[in-house]
């Protein structure tokens, strides 16, 4: 097993990449106390493909790229969740490839010095030599060593509690952490039967509520996975973008720049309820990832769907919360 250390200018120093064979696909294991979001890149002919983000809880593993691997090397970058206070922590190297703030699939020519779209940017990926093996796992660690995945998960819960303002830190005693978790469960009505993963998801959601940056964010407060799309009306044009996969207890930052529009229109679906969030304003959509202008849906696989208006007038940031039955009312204005 190889261990590589990378010191990244402007990013957190002291993170490591550990790589080795895996059971299937390209998997990323998180042996840190942070919730991580990982992106993977690889060459396919004359194109460089980058895909992200894969969310991985502390102590867990996630599949960043599905299917049999066939390249001698892949590229990996990971960052800590926006829910954590302080500067973003990053795991990567020196290969600059394209990414976006939101979920993305980007294809550019190999060696391209710029990203094709305005909302994409270059980040420093690490090269992972997989040697044409069919599957691979890379384990991300930090300077604090955790003997087991359970230790990373436990310290991760303590870190999230600290991010929310509880007087605990990653070195807090188990008793202090347990008391803070109990208080959090009671205040936020988290079931006593909830697993540690459920608690991590709920903590991240709450931390994102209080630290949501400028832009437009969708949070899934329900119990089932949802897919969200947004619509915008700029001058005489209509544009819709989708789909963002939002697991239960997680948030997706869909627009990253400060808002300067009167309204953002939202549509969301889940298995069993294709109109979880819908309305009377129609936008053109497509299956899979899309960005479409206008309301004439003549393309193959395109269809008109109804979007609901969310009032963003005068706000630089907005968080839409979706529950089991649909869009939840705004309980407080989001932070600018």
For each residue, the residues with C-beta under 8 A, 3 or more apart:
1: 18 19 20
2: 18 19 20
3: 16 17 18
4: 16 17 18 19 93 126
5: 14 15 16
6: 15 16 17 91 92 93 94 126
7: 13 14
8: 11 12 13 90 92 124
9:
10:
11: 8 87 88 89 90 92
12: 8 15 80 87 88 89 90
13: 7 8
14: 5 7 142 143
15: 5 6 12 32 89 90 91 140 141 142 143
16: 3 4 5 6 91 140 141 142
17: 3 4 6 76 91 93 126 128 138 139 140
18: 1 2 3 4 31 138 139 140 141
19: 1 2 4 128 129 130 136 137 138 139
20: 1 2 136 137 138 139
21: 133 135 136 137
22: 25 26 27 135 136 137
23: 27 135 137
24: 27 63 135
25: 22 63 64 65 66 67 69 135
26: 22 40 63 64 65 69 74 130 135 136 137 138
27: 22 23 24 61 62 63 64 135 136 137 138
28: 36 38 54 56 61 62 64 76 78 137 138 139 140
29: 56 60 61 137 138 139 140 149
30: 34 35 36 56 57 58 59 60 61 62 139 140 152
31: 18 59 139 140 141 142 146 149 152
32: 15 36 58 140 141 142 146 152 156
33: 58 142 144 146 152 155 156 158 159 170
34: 30 58 80 81 84 89 142 156 159
35: 30 55 56 57 58 80 81 83 84 156 160 200 204
36: 28 30 32 55 56 78 79 80 81 91 140
37: 52 53 54 55 56 78 79 80 81
38: 28 52 53 54 56 62 64 76 77 78 140
39: 50 51 52 53 54 64 76 77 78 99 104 123 125
40: 26 50 51 52 54 64 65 74 75 76
41: 48 49 50 51 74 75 76 77 95 97 125
42: 48 49 65 71 73 74 75
43: 47 48 49 71 110
44: 47 48 49
45:
46: 109 110
47: 43 44 107 108 109 110
48: 41 42 43 44 97 98 107 108 109 110 111 112
49: 41 42 43 44 105 106 107
50: 39 40 41 75 97 98 99 104 105 106 125
51: 39 40 41 64 65 104 105 106
52: 37 38 39 40 64 77 99 100 103 104
53: 37 38 39 103 104
54: 28 37 38 39 40 62 63 64
55: 35 36 37 62 81 247 250
56: 28 29 30 35 36 37 38 60 61 62 78
57: 30 35 60 153 156 197 200 201
58: 30 32 33 34 35 152 153 155 156 157 200
59: 30 31 146 148 149 150 151 152 153 156
60: 29 30 56 57 149 153 197
61: 27 28 29 30 56 137
62: 27 28 30 38 54 55 56
63: 24 25 26 27 54 66
64: 25 26 27 28 38 39 40 51 52 54 76
65: 25 26 40 42 51 69 74
66: 25 63
67: 25
68: 134 135
69: 25 26 65 74 130 132 133 134 135 136
70: 132 134
71: 42 43 74 130 132
72: 129 130 131 132
73: 42 127 128 129 130
74: 26 40 41 42 65 69 71 127 128 130 136
75: 40 41 42 50 93 95 97 125 126 127 128
76: 17 28 38 39 40 41 64 91 92 125 126 128 138
77: 38 39 41 52 90 91 92 97 99 123 124 125 126
78: 28 36 37 38 39 56 90 91 92 140
79: 36 37 88 89 90 91
80: 12 34 35 36 37 84 88 89 90
81: 34 35 36 37 55 84 204 207 208
82: 88 208 211 213 253
83: 35 160 163 203 204 207 208 211
84: 34 35 80 81 88 89 159 160 163 207
85: 162 163 211
86:
87: 11 12
88: 11 12 79 80 82 84
89: 11 12 15 34 79 80 84 142
90: 8 11 12 15 77 78 79 80 123 124
91: 6 15 16 17 36 76 77 78 79 126 140
92: 6 8 11 76 77 78 123 124 125 126
93: 4 6 17 75 124 125 126 127
94: 6 124 126
95: 41 75 124 125 126 127
96: 122 123 124 125
97: 41 48 50 75 77 122 123 125
98: 48 50 106 108 112 115 116 120 121 122 123
99: 39 50 52 77 104 106 120 121 122 123
100: 52 103 104 106 117 119 120 121
101: 119 253 256
102: 244 252 253 254 256
103: 52 53 100 244 245 252
104: 39 50 51 52 53 99 100 120
105: 49 50 51 289
106: 49 50 51 98 99 100 115 116 117 120
107: 47 48 49
108: 47 48 98 112 115 116
109: 46 47 48 112
110: 43 46 47 48
111: 48
112: 48 98 108 109 115 116
113:
114: 122
115: 98 106 108 112 120 121 122
116: 98 106 108 112 120
117: 100 106 120
118:
119: 100 101 256
120: 98 99 100 104 106 115 116 117
121: 98 99 100 115
122: 96 97 98 99 114 115
123: 39 77 90 92 96 97 98 99
124: 8 77 90 92 93 94 95 96
125: 39 41 50 75 76 77 92 93 95 96 97
126: 4 6 17 75 76 77 91 92 93 94 95
127: 73 74 75 93 95
128: 17 19 73 74 75 76 136 138
129: 19 72 73
130: 19 26 69 71 72 73 74 133 136
131: 72
132: 69 70 71 72
133: 21 69 130 136
134: 68 69 70
135: 21 22 23 24 25 26 27 68 69
136: 19 20 21 22 26 27 69 74 128 130 133
137: 19 20 21 22 23 26 27 28 29 61
138: 17 18 19 20 26 27 28 29 76 128
139: 17 18 19 20 28 29 30 31
140: 15 16 17 18 28 29 30 31 32 36 38 78 91
141: 15 16 18 31 32 145 146
142: 14 15 16 31 32 33 34 89
143: 14 15
144: 33 155 170
145: 141
146: 31 32 33 59 141 149 151 152 155
147: 151
148: 59 151 152
149: 29 31 59 60 146 152 153
150: 59 153 154
151: 59 146 147 148 154 155
152: 30 31 32 33 58 59 146 148 149 155 156
153: 57 58 59 60 149 150 156 157 196 200
154: 150 151 157 158 174 177 196
155: 33 58 144 146 151 152 158 159 170
156: 32 33 34 35 57 58 59 152 153 159 160 200
157: 58 153 154 160 161 177 181 196 199 200 203
158: 33 154 155 161 162 168 169 170 171 172 177 180
159: 33 34 84 155 156 162 163 169 170
160: 35 83 84 156 157 163 164 200 203 204 207
161: 157 158 164 166 168 177 180 181 184 203
162: 85 158 159 165 166 168 169 170
163: 83 84 85 159 160 203 207 211
164: 160 161 184 203 206 207 210
165: 162
166: 161 162 180 183 184
167: 176 180
168: 158 161 162 172 176 177 180
169: 158 159 162 172
170: 33 144 155 158 159 162
171: 158
172: 158 168 169 176 177 180
173: 176 177
174: 154 177 178
175: 178 179
176: 167 168 172 173 179 180
177: 154 157 158 161 168 172 173 174 180 181
178: 174 175 181 182
179: 175 176 182 183
180: 158 161 166 167 168 172 176 177 183 184
181: 157 161 177 178 184 185 199
182: 178 179 185 186
183: 166 179 180 186 187
184: 161 164 166 180 181 187 188 190 199 202 203 206
185: 181 182 188 189 190 191 192 194 199
186: 182 183 189
187: 183 184
188: 184 185 202 206
189: 185 186
190: 184 185 194 198 199 202
191: 185 194 198
192: 185
193:
194: 185 190 191 198 199 202
195: 198 199
196: 153 154 157 199 200
197: 57 60 200 201
198: 190 191 194 195 201 202 249
199: 157 181 184 185 190 194 195 196 202 203
200: 35 57 58 153 156 157 160 196 197 203 204
201: 57 197 198 204 205 247 248 249 250
202: 184 188 190 194 198 199 205 206 249
203: 83 157 160 161 163 164 184 199 200 206 207
204: 35 81 83 160 200 201 207 208 249 250 251
205: 201 202 208 209 219 220 221 249 250 251
206: 164 184 188 202 203 209 210
207: 81 83 84 160 163 164 203 204 210 211
208: 81 82 83 204 205 211 212 217 219 251 319
209: 205 206 212 219 319
210: 164 206 207 335
211: 82 83 85 163 207 208 335
212: 208 209 217 251 253 317 319 334 335
213: 82 217 253 256 317
214: 256 257 258 259 316 317 336
215: 253 254 255 256 257 258 259 317 318
216: 230 253 254 255 259 264 312 317 318 320
217: 208 212 213 251 252 253 254 317 318 319 320
218: 228 244 246 251 252 254 266 268 319 320 322
219: 205 208 209 246 250 251 252 319 320 321 322
220: 205 225 226 246 247 248 249 250 251 322
221: 205 249 321 322 323 328
222: 226 248 270 322 323 324
223: 248 324
224: 248 270 271 272 324
225: 220 245 246 247 248 270 271
226: 220 222 245 246 268 269 270 276 322
227: 242 243 244 245 246 268 269 270
228: 218 242 243 244 246 252 254 266 267 268 277 322
229: 240 241 242 243 244 266 267 268 283 285 305 307
230: 216 240 241 242 254 255 264 265 266 267 307
231: 238 239 240 241 264 265 266 267 281 283 307
232: 238 239 240 261 264 265
233: 237 238 261 263 265
234: 237 239 261
235:
236:
237: 233 234 293 294
238: 231 232 233 283 284 293 294 295
239: 231 232 234 283 291 292 293
240: 229 230 231 232 265 283 284 285 290 291 292 307
241: 229 230 231 254 290 291 292
242: 227 228 229 230 267 285 289 290
243: 227 228 229 288 289 290
244: 102 103 218 227 228 229 252 254
245: 103 225 226 227 252
246: 218 219 220 225 226 227 228 250 251 252 322
247: 55 201 220 225 250
248: 201 220 222 223 224 225
249: 198 201 202 204 205 220 221
250: 55 201 204 205 219 220 246 247
251: 204 205 208 212 217 218 219 220 246 319
252: 102 103 217 218 219 228 244 245 246
253: 82 101 102 212 213 215 216 217 256
254: 102 215 216 217 218 228 230 241 244
255: 215 216 230 259 264
256: 101 102 119 213 214 215 253
257: 214 215
258: 214 215 316 317
259: 214 215 216 255 264 312 315 316 317 318
260:
261: 232 233 234 264 312
262: 311 312 313
263: 233 309 310 311 312 313
264: 216 230 231 232 255 259 261 309 310 312 318
265: 230 231 232 233 240 279 281 283 307 308 309 310
266: 218 228 229 230 231 277 279 307 308 310 320 327
267: 228 229 230 231 242 277 278 279 283 285 305 306 307 308
268: 218 226 227 228 229 276 277 278 322 327
269: 226 227 273 274 275 276 277
270: 222 224 225 226 227 273 274 276
271: 224 225
272: 224
273: 269 270 276
274: 269 270
275: 269 278 306
276: 226 268 269 270 273 322 325 326
277: 228 266 267 268 269 308 322 326 327
278: 267 268 275 305 306 307 308
279: 265 266 267 306 307 308 309
280: 306
281: 231 265 306 307 308 309
282: 295 304 305 306 307
283: 229 231 238 239 240 265 267 292 295 304 305 307
284: 238 240 292 293 294 295 296 297 302 303 304
285: 229 240 242 267 290 292 297 302 303 304 305
286: 290 292 299 301 302 303
287: 290 301
288: 243
289: 105 242 243
290: 240 241 242 243 285 286 287
291: 239 240 241
292: 239 240 241 283 284 285 286 297 299 302
293: 237 238 239 284
294: 237 238 284
295: 238 282 283 284 304
296: 284
297: 284 285 292 302 303 304
298: 302
299: 286 292 302
300:
301: 286 287
302: 284 285 286 292 297 298 299
303: 284 285 286 297
304: 282 283 284 285 295 297
305: 229 267 278 282 283 285
306: 267 275 278 279 280 281 282
307: 229 230 231 240 265 266 267 278 279 281 282 283
308: 265 266 267 277 278 279 281 327
309: 263 264 265 279 281
310: 263 264 265 266 318 320 327
311: 262 263
312: 216 259 261 262 263 264 315 318
313: 262 263
314:
315: 259 312 318 333 334 336
316: 214 258 259 336
317: 212 213 214 215 216 217 258 259 334 335 336
318: 215 216 217 259 264 310 312 315 334
319: 208 209 212 217 218 219 251 334
320: 216 217 218 219 266 310 327
321: 219 221 327 328 330
322: 218 219 220 221 222 226 228 246 268 276 277 326 327 328
323: 221 222 326 327 328
324: 222 223 224
325: 276
326: 276 277 322 323
327: 266 268 277 308 310 320 321 322 323
328: 221 321 322 323 331
329:
330: 321 333
331: 328
332:
333: 315 330
334: 212 315 317 318 319
335: 210 211 212 317
336: 214 315 316 317
